Amino acid sequence: MGSRLGVFVRTDEGWQLYYDHWGAQSIGGDIALDGYAATMERIRYMRPLDSSRPIDLEAVNYLEGTLVIDETSKTVFWNEESQGLYLPRIINFLVEHSWPGWTAVWNAEDHYSALQAMQVRPDLSKQDLDSSHLTIETAPWIGPWDEFEPEDAMAVTYHDGTTLLWHSEVFQGEVLAFSPEELYRLALKVRRQIEEGKQWAWKDTKRDELPETGIHFDFTENSIRWWSLYDNFLGVEAFNTNWQGWTYETVGDNYEWLEQVTGETLRAWVADVAQCRYYLRELVNGRFFNNRGLKLKEALLEWGHRIDEGTGSFVFDPMRERAHALNALHLLDELDTRGPIPPARYIDRHGNIVPPIRQ
């Protein structure tokens, strides 16, 4: 139980490491609302870790969120255990206002990105040797026909150059468990059924929610690209196993890229700003991301159970003040009228920062 956050602070003297058992739930919103000084104050109350030893790659893998604060370059890297609550570009925008002089970078590929932010090179060659090859028959959820009406976006460019977009579940770790041949068989089935009159094309299927992830398989270039509101490392091992000769890259939260590829509209800026405003207000009012472990502790005590206070499940250090909350909400009002801002600056699993930071 928990939402484990690792905090890694780099100074001229080296690294300082901290841990918060519940902090990963909202660290992006937290640092945007709190600013630099309040964030550092909060970190001082977290559990310190041994910083005299090299960073444990395996331990980082188990974190749901990371915060890398590089004092030497004035760069803050972040990713959280969110539910697609807000566009990372909006959080970066707010952070760069509440952290004057700092550059915000989203860890788009989870702990792979976080490790690269710490200049630690993760092993990107692992294969999923236990992975079973999925088929349309064994994983029927992959198609636009799924009864649960998936909301995310899958696009395929066929060998003849035609591109189609439809609603689909997009769990990279499972989608990439299909072989290229099987994924193309799926795409041909969807195309054939659309040509025969099925209402499966993106423009013909409406959903109550906006997509939070999109993926594009280009069979003319043997390339896979994806965007998301989530930091996501899933799929790398399955890709290494099943998609030899292909490339697999993130474009961060740049959903506009897939709109250009497909000619379809995926999200709406006004809705994006409203969604971010709602969740940040919930954070400010303390109605969101409470430590569920503390509620469990209270219930167990009422039932007469003894509790080990040393367990990390009850460790949670929320910020007591939101130093930049009012300004953040004002900035969101401005974003309503000024229109979309560029996609989030992010770091990928190879260590590339996109777009690069100009010195």
Disulfide bonds with the S-S distance in Angstrom:
none
